Amino acid sequence: MTEKNPADMPAPSSGEEIPEEIAVEMRRIAHDLSNALEIVVQTSYLLGTVELKAPATDWLRLLDSGVQKAMDLNLALRTFIKQHSSV
């Protein structure tokens, strides 16, 4: 799987906005994604507060890495929607 940089997302052409009904649905989905990610973020944090043995420590590092990528992508999505809609 190839990873794309959120900054590489194609933007609507200058002055073009996401249609309102699509922007509203995208915001709803992004909000629900944020709520789901919060559970993963908090679980990752709590796991980091206990002493883990290998290979669990490796799994926690993988989880932390995935959490950070997911948070970055969610932020990029929310920013993109905000910049390209009037809703």
A tleap script that builds the chain and sets N, CA, C and O, in Angstrom:
source leaprc.protein.ff14SB
mol = sequence {
  NMET THR GLU LYS ASN PRO ALA ASP MET PRO
  ALA PRO SER SER GLY GLU GLU ILE PRO GLU
  GLU ILE ALA VAL GLU MET ARG ARG ILE ALA
  HIE ASP LEU SER ASN ALA LEU GLU ILE VAL
  VAL GLN THR SER TYR LEU LEU GLY THR VAL
  GLU LEU LYS ALA PRO ALA THR ASP TRP LEU
  ARG LEU LEU ASP SER GLY VAL GLN LYS ALA
  MET ASP LEU ASN LEU ALA LEU ARG THR PHE
  ILE LYS GLN HIE SER SER CVAL
}
set mol.1.N position { 0.845 -1.172 0.000 }
set mol.1.CA position { 0.000 0.000 0.000 }
set mol.1.C position { 0.891 1.235 0.000 }
set mol.1.O position { 1.829 1.339 0.790 }
set mol.2.N position { 0.590 2.150 -0.880 }
set mol.2.CA position { 1.375 3.381 -0.928 }
set mol.2.C position { 0.679 4.434 -0.088 }
set mol.2.O position { -0.548 4.534 -0.072 }
set mol.3.N position { 1.489 5.215 0.609 }
set mol.3.CA position { 0.937 6.264 1.455 }
set mol.3.C position { 0.982 7.579 0.706 }
set mol.3.O position { 1.952 7.881 0.012 }
set mol.4.N position { -0.072 8.354 0.853 }
set mol.4.CA position { -0.131 9.672 0.238 }
set mol.4.C position { -0.026 10.709 1.331 }
set mol.4.O position { -0.581 10.555 2.419 }
set mol.5.N position { 0.683 11.750 1.025 }
set mol.5.CA position { 0.790 12.879 1.930 }
set mol.5.C position { -0.523 13.648 1.853 }
set mol.5.O position { -0.978 13.975 0.757 }
set mol.6.N position { -1.152 13.948 3.020 }
set mol.6.CA position { -2.414 14.688 2.969 }
set mol.6.C position { -2.311 16.001 2.209 }
set mol.6.O position { -3.299 16.459 1.636 }
set mol.7.N position { -1.148 16.607 2.194 }
set mol.7.CA position { -0.966 17.858 1.460 }
set mol.7.C position { -1.056 17.634 -0.044 }
set mol.7.O position { -1.249 18.586 -0.800 }
set mol.8.N position { -0.916 16.375 -0.489 }
set mol.8.CA position { -0.982 16.051 -1.906 }
set mol.8.C position { -2.413 15.818 -2.397 }
set mol.8.O position { -2.628 15.502 -3.567 }
set mol.9.N position { -3.393 15.976 -1.494 }
set mol.9.CA position { -4.780 15.761 -1.884 }
set mol.9.C position { -5.149 16.768 -2.969 }
set mol.9.O position { -4.821 17.949 -2.860 }
set mol.10.N position { -5.832 16.304 -4.017 }
set mol.10.CA position { -6.240 17.262 -5.039 }
set mol.10.C position { -7.285 18.204 -4.469 }
set mol.10.O position { -8.240 17.773 -3.822 }
set mol.11.N position { -7.100 19.476 -4.709 }
set mol.11.CA position { -8.032 20.490 -4.220 }
set mol.11.C position { -8.949 20.919 -5.353 }
set mol.11.O position { -8.549 20.913 -6.517 }
set mol.12.N position { -10.173 21.290 -5.015 }
set mol.12.CA position { -11.007 21.867 -6.063 }
set mol.12.C position { -10.289 23.068 -6.669 }
set mol.12.O position { -9.505 23.739 -5.997 }
set mol.13.N position { -10.562 23.327 -7.930 }
set mol.13.CA position { -9.896 24.461 -8.560 }
set mol.13.C position { -10.249 25.748 -7.831 }
set mol.13.O position { -11.247 25.826 -7.114 }
set mol.14.N position { -9.426 26.733 -8.026 }
set mol.14.CA position { -9.542 27.999 -7.305 }
set mol.14.C position { -10.970 28.515 -7.314 }
set mol.14.O position { -11.595 28.636 -8.367 }
set mol.15.N position { -11.482 28.821 -6.109 }
set mol.15.CA position { -12.822 29.354 -5.985 }
set mol.15.C position { -13.913 28.298 -5.968 }
set mol.15.O position { -15.059 28.610 -5.646 }
set mol.16.N position { -13.587 27.053 -6.306 }
set mol.16.CA position { -14.575 25.987 -6.346 }
set mol.16.C position { -14.755 25.407 -4.943 }
set mol.16.O position { -13.779 25.150 -4.239 }
set mol.17.N position { -16.004 25.207 -4.549 }
set mol.17.CA position { -16.297 24.670 -3.239 }
set mol.17.C position { -16.944 23.304 -3.346 }
set mol.17.O position { -17.535 22.955 -4.368 }
set mol.18.N position { -16.821 22.537 -2.272 }
set mol.18.CA position { -17.513 21.261 -2.161 }
set mol.18.C position { -19.003 21.590 -2.032 }
set mol.18.O position { -19.370 22.472 -1.256 }
set mol.19.N position { -19.861 20.898 -2.776 }
set mol.19.CA position { -21.297 21.167 -2.638 }
set mol.19.C position { -21.744 20.994 -1.180 }
set mol.19.O position { -21.255 20.116 -0.470 }
set mol.20.N position { -22.677 21.842 -0.752 }
set mol.20.CA position { -23.086 21.897 0.655 }
set mol.20.C position { -23.529 20.549 1.206 }
set mol.20.O position { -23.109 20.170 2.300 }
set mol.21.N position { -24.369 19.812 0.476 }
set mol.21.CA position { -24.874 18.538 0.999 }
set mol.21.C position { -23.745 17.514 1.167 }
set mol.21.O position { -23.780 16.694 2.083 }
set mol.22.N position { -22.760 17.564 0.295 }
set mol.22.CA position { -21.609 16.661 0.414 }
set mol.22.C position { -20.716 17.116 1.558 }
set mol.22.O position { -20.222 16.282 2.316 }
set mol.23.N position { -20.498 18.415 1.698 }
set mol.23.CA position { -19.664 18.940 2.781 }
set mol.23.C position { -20.261 18.601 4.141 }
set mol.23.O position { -19.529 18.247 5.066 }
set mol.24.N position { -21.585 18.704 4.273 }
set mol.24.CA position { -22.245 18.372 5.547 }
set mol.24.C position { -22.014 16.903 5.885 }
set mol.24.O position { -21.692 16.573 7.026 }
set mol.25.N position { -22.175 16.033 4.916 }
set mol.25.CA position { -21.968 14.596 5.163 }
set mol.25.C position { -20.503 14.298 5.464 }
set mol.25.O position { -20.203 13.476 6.330 }
set mol.26.N position { -19.594 14.955 4.759 }
set mol.26.CA position { -18.166 14.760 5.023 }
set mol.26.C position { -17.805 15.216 6.432 }
set mol.26.O position { -17.011 14.563 7.109 }
set mol.27.N position { -18.378 16.322 6.878 }
set mol.27.CA position { -18.131 16.805 8.245 }
set mol.27.C position { -18.676 15.821 9.274 }
set mol.27.O position { -18.042 15.588 10.303 }
set mol.28.N position { -19.846 15.242 9.005 }
set mol.28.CA position { -20.425 14.269 9.929 }
set mol.28.C position { -19.522 13.043 10.045 }
set mol.28.O position { -19.261 12.551 11.142 }
set mol.29.N position { -19.057 12.567 8.912 }
set mol.29.CA position { -18.190 11.389 8.907 }
set mol.29.C position { -16.860 11.712 9.594 }
set mol.29.O position { -16.356 10.902 10.373 }
set mol.30.N position { -16.291 12.879 9.314 }
set mol.30.CA position { -15.028 13.273 9.958 }
set mol.30.C position { -15.205 13.388 11.474 }
set mol.30.O position { -14.306 13.025 12.233 }
set mol.31.N position { -16.354 13.888 11.914 }
set mol.31.CA position { -16.642 13.989 13.346 }
set mol.31.C position { -16.743 12.600 13.976 }
set mol.31.O position { -16.181 12.357 15.044 }
set mol.32.N position { -17.458 11.693 13.315 }
set mol.32.CA position { -17.572 10.328 13.822 }
set mol.32.C position { -16.209 9.633 13.849 }
set mol.32.O position { -15.913 8.871 14.770 }
set mol.33.N position { -15.392 9.899 12.845 }
set mol.33.CA position { -14.031 9.345 12.815 }
set mol.33.C position { -13.219 9.876 13.991 }
set mol.33.O position { -12.486 9.124 14.632 }
set mol.34.N position { -13.347 11.159 14.272 }
set mol.34.CA position { -12.634 11.741 15.421 }
set mol.34.C position { -13.039 11.057 16.725 }
set mol.34.O position { -12.189 10.760 17.564 }
set mol.35.N position { -14.330 10.810 16.890 }
set mol.35.CA position { -14.805 10.131 18.097 }
set mol.35.C position { -14.228 8.722 18.207 }
set mol.35.O position { -13.804 8.307 19.286 }
set mol.36.N position { -14.211 7.992 17.106 }
set mol.36.CA position { -13.650 6.646 17.120 }
set mol.36.C position { -12.150 6.675 17.387 }
set mol.36.O position { -11.635 5.842 18.132 }
set mol.37.N position { -11.452 7.627 16.785 }
set mol.37.CA position { -10.014 7.750 17.004 }
set mol.37.C position { -9.686 8.091 18.449 }
set mol.37.O position { -8.651 7.670 18.967 }
set mol.38.N position { -10.549 8.841 19.098 }
set mol.38.CA position { -10.314 9.216 20.494 }
set mol.38.C position { -10.224 7.976 21.383 }
set mol.38.O position { -9.424 7.937 22.318 }
set mol.39.N position { -11.030 6.979 21.097 }
set mol.39.CA position { -10.975 5.724 21.854 }
set mol.39.C position { -9.623 5.054 21.656 }
set mol.39.O position { -9.017 4.579 22.617 }
set mol.40.N position { -9.149 5.013 20.419 }
set mol.40.CA position { -7.862 4.387 20.115 }
set mol.40.C position { -6.717 5.182 20.749 }
set mol.40.O position { -5.783 4.596 21.297 }
set mol.41.N position { -6.790 6.506 20.675 }
set mol.41.CA position { -5.756 7.364 21.255 }
set mol.41.C position { -5.670 7.136 22.764 }
set mol.41.O position { -4.580 6.964 23.309 }
set mol.42.N position { -6.813 7.135 23.429 }
set mol.42.CA position { -6.814 6.949 24.882 }
set mol.42.C position { -6.331 5.560 25.276 }
set mol.42.O position { -5.612 5.414 26.265 }
set mol.43.N position { -6.714 4.542 24.521 }
set mol.43.CA position { -6.248 3.181 24.789 }
set mol.43.C position { -4.741 3.087 24.609 }
set mol.43.O position { -4.051 2.466 25.418 }
set mol.44.N position { -4.233 3.703 23.550 }
set mol.44.CA position { -2.796 3.717 23.308 }
set mol.44.C position { -2.068 4.399 24.458 }
set mol.44.O position { -1.044 3.911 24.938 }
set mol.45.N position { -2.610 5.535 24.895 }
set mol.45.CA position { -1.998 6.266 26.007 }
set mol.45.C position { -1.980 5.407 27.270 }
set mol.45.O position { -0.951 5.302 27.937 }
set mol.46.N position { -3.113 4.796 27.595 }
set mol.46.CA position { -3.196 3.983 28.814 }
set mol.46.C position { -2.261 2.777 28.753 }
set mol.46.O position { -1.648 2.416 29.758 }
set mol.47.N position { -2.150 2.162 27.596 }
set mol.47.CA position { -1.208 1.043 27.451 }
set mol.47.C position { 0.226 1.506 27.670 }
set mol.47.O position { 1.062 0.744 28.155 }
set mol.48.N position { 0.507 2.745 27.315 }
set mol.48.CA position { 1.847 3.292 27.504 }
set mol.48.C position { 2.180 3.566 28.955 }
set mol.48.O position { 3.339 3.818 29.285 }
set mol.49.N position { 1.192 3.523 29.824 }
set mol.49.CA position { 1.439 3.804 31.244 }
set mol.49.C position { 1.728 2.542 32.050 }
set mol.49.O position { 2.065 2.626 33.231 }
set mol.50.N position { 1.601 1.383 31.426 }
set mol.50.CA position { 1.868 0.125 32.134 }
set mol.50.C position { 3.141 -0.510 31.582 }
set mol.50.O position { 3.542 -0.255 30.447 }
set mol.51.N position { 3.752 -1.325 32.397 }
set mol.51.CA position { 4.977 -2.000 31.970 }
set mol.51.C position { 4.603 -3.189 31.087 }
set mol.51.O position { 3.883 -4.097 31.502 }
set mol.52.N position { 5.110 -3.155 29.872 }
set mol.52.CA position { 4.837 -4.224 28.916 }
set mol.52.C position { 6.129 -4.965 28.603 }
set mol.52.O position { 7.219 -4.394 28.655 }
set mol.53.N position { 5.992 -6.220 28.284 }
set mol.53.CA position { 7.145 -7.036 27.885 }
set mol.53.C position { 7.093 -7.248 26.376 }
set mol.53.O position { 6.039 -7.136 25.750 }
set mol.54.N position { 8.255 -7.557 25.811 }
set mol.54.CA position { 8.309 -7.863 24.379 }
set mol.54.C position { 7.470 -9.118 24.132 }
set mol.54.O position { 7.477 -10.013 24.977 }
set mol.55.N position { 6.772 -9.220 23.050 }
set mol.55.CA position { 6.709 -8.300 21.908 }
set mol.55.C position { 5.657 -7.204 22.069 }
set mol.55.O position { 5.454 -6.413 21.148 }
set mol.56.N position { 4.987 -7.140 23.217 }
set mol.56.CA position { 3.930 -6.136 23.406 }
set mol.56.C position { 4.462 -4.710 23.250 }
set mol.56.O position { 3.746 -3.831 22.770 }
set mol.57.N position { 5.708 -4.479 23.651 }
set mol.57.CA position { 6.283 -3.137 23.495 }
set mol.57.C position { 6.396 -2.764 22.017 }
set mol.57.O position { 6.186 -1.610 21.645 }
set mol.58.N position { 6.727 -3.740 21.184 }
set mol.58.CA position { 6.795 -3.493 19.735 }
set mol.58.C position { 5.402 -3.201 19.179 }
set mol.58.O position { 5.241 -2.324 18.330 }
set mol.59.N position { 4.414 -3.924 19.652 }
set mol.59.CA position { 3.038 -3.713 19.189 }
set mol.59.C position { 2.550 -2.326 19.593 }
set mol.59.O position { 1.837 -1.664 18.838 }
set mol.60.N position { 2.940 -1.894 20.790 }
set mol.60.CA position { 2.533 -0.567 21.245 }
set mol.60.C position { 3.160 0.515 20.367 }
set mol.60.O position { 2.509 1.510 20.051 }
set mol.61.N position { 4.419 0.324 19.973 }
set mol.61.CA position { 5.058 1.298 19.069 }
set mol.61.C position { 4.323 1.338 17.727 }
set mol.61.O position { 4.112 2.412 17.164 }
set mol.62.N position { 3.934 0.170 17.218 }
set mol.62.CA position { 3.175 0.127 15.961 }
set mol.62.C position { 1.831 0.839 16.129 }
set mol.62.O position { 1.409 1.601 15.259 }
set mol.63.N position { 1.171 0.586 17.248 }
set mol.63.CA position { -0.102 1.236 17.523 }
set mol.63.C position { 0.070 2.744 17.586 }
set mol.63.O position { -0.706 3.485 16.982 }
set mol.64.N position { 1.078 3.203 18.313 }
set mol.64.CA position { 1.335 4.639 18.428 }
set mol.64.C position { 1.586 5.272 17.067 }
set mol.64.O position { 1.097 6.366 16.783 }
set mol.65.N position { 2.349 4.580 16.229 }
set mol.65.CA position { 2.637 5.087 14.885 }
set mol.65.C position { 1.350 5.186 14.062 }
set mol.65.O position { 1.114 6.189 13.387 }
set mol.66.N position { 0.534 4.156 14.122 }
set mol.66.CA position { -0.730 4.161 13.393 }
set mol.66.C position { -1.684 5.223 13.905 }
set mol.66.O position { -2.382 5.868 13.124 }
set mol.67.N position { -1.714 5.404 15.214 }
set mol.67.CA position { -2.558 6.430 15.817 }
set mol.67.C position { -2.145 7.810 15.308 }
set mol.67.O position { -2.998 8.612 14.929 }
set mol.68.N position { -0.858 8.084 15.300 }
set mol.68.CA position { -0.387 9.395 14.852 }
set mol.68.C position { -0.729 9.626 13.381 }
set mol.68.O position { -1.155 10.720 13.011 }
set mol.69.N position { -0.547 8.610 12.543 }
set mol.69.CA position { -0.891 8.749 11.126 }
set mol.69.C position { -2.382 9.001 10.947 }
set mol.69.O position { -2.781 9.850 10.150 }
set mol.70.N position { -3.212 8.259 11.695 }
set mol.70.CA position { -4.656 8.427 11.594 }
set mol.70.C position { -5.083 9.819 12.047 }
set mol.70.O position { -5.955 10.433 11.433 }
set mol.71.N position { -4.473 10.314 13.117 }
set mol.71.CA position { -4.792 11.667 13.607 }
set mol.71.C position { -4.390 12.721 12.577 }
set mol.71.O position { -5.133 13.672 12.331 }
set mol.72.N position { -3.221 12.551 11.981 }
set mol.72.CA position { -2.762 13.497 10.958 }
set mol.72.C position { -3.699 13.504 9.750 }
set mol.72.O position { -4.039 14.565 9.227 }
set mol.73.N position { -4.113 12.313 9.311 }
set mol.73.CA position { -5.017 12.221 8.170 }
set mol.73.C position { -6.382 12.817 8.494 }
set mol.73.O position { -6.982 13.490 7.656 }
set mol.74.N position { -6.869 12.574 9.699 }
set mol.74.CA position { -8.155 13.135 10.094 }
set mol.74.C position { -8.092 14.659 10.130 }
set mol.74.O position { -9.022 15.335 9.689 }
set mol.75.N position { -7.000 15.192 10.652 }
set mol.75.CA position { -6.823 16.645 10.668 }
set mol.75.C position { -6.771 17.199 9.243 }
set mol.75.O position { -7.369 18.235 8.951 }
set mol.76.N position { -6.052 16.500 8.362 }
set mol.76.CA position { -5.972 16.940 6.966 }
set mol.76.C position { -7.354 16.927 6.313 }
set mol.76.O position { -7.697 17.837 5.557 }
set mol.77.N position { -8.136 15.902 6.604 }
set mol.77.CA position { -9.488 15.814 6.045 }
set mol.77.C position { -10.355 16.958 6.549 }
set mol.77.O position { -11.044 17.606 5.761 }
set mol.78.N position { -10.328 17.211 7.844 }
set mol.78.CA position { -11.145 18.280 8.417 }
set mol.78.C position { -10.713 19.651 7.889 }
set mol.78.O position { -11.554 20.508 7.622 }
set mol.79.N position { -9.417 19.853 7.743 }
set mol.79.CA position { -8.896 21.111 7.208 }
set mol.79.C position { -9.329 21.297 5.761 }
set mol.79.O position { -9.749 22.385 5.367 }
set mol.80.N position { -9.225 20.235 4.973 }
set mol.80.CA position { -9.620 20.281 3.564 }
set mol.80.C position { -11.090 20.654 3.432 }
set mol.80.O position { -11.451 21.506 2.620 }
set mol.81.N position { -11.934 20.017 4.230 }
set mol.81.CA position { -13.372 20.303 4.178 }
set mol.81.C position { -13.626 21.757 4.554 }
set mol.81.O position { -14.403 22.449 3.895 }
set mol.82.N position { -12.974 22.214 5.608 }
set mol.82.CA position { -13.169 23.591 6.088 }
set mol.82.C position { -12.744 24.618 5.028 }
set mol.82.O position { -13.414 25.632 4.830 }
set mol.83.N position { -11.628 24.342 4.356 }
set mol.83.CA position { -11.113 25.284 3.371 }
set mol.83.C position { -11.911 25.300 2.073 }
set mol.83.O position { -11.853 26.267 1.314 }
set mol.84.N position { -12.654 24.231 1.821 }
set mol.84.CA position { -13.327 24.111 0.531 }
set mol.84.C position { -14.851 24.005 0.653 }
set mol.84.O position { -15.525 23.466 -0.224 }
set mol.85.N position { -15.369 24.529 1.755 }
set mol.85.CA position { -16.827 24.560 1.895 }
set mol.85.C position { -17.229 25.799 2.690 }
set mol.85.O position { -16.428 26.381 3.421 }
set mol.86.N position { -18.473 26.176 2.526 }
set mol.86.CA position { -18.961 27.333 3.256 }
set mol.86.C position { -19.845 26.922 4.427 }
set mol.86.O position { -20.422 27.767 5.111 }
set mol.87.N position { -19.943 25.622 4.645 }
set mol.87.CA position { -20.798 25.086 5.725 }
set mol.87.C position { -20.065 25.166 7.044 }
set mol.87.O position { -20.606 24.768 8.075 }
savepdb mol mol.pdb
quit
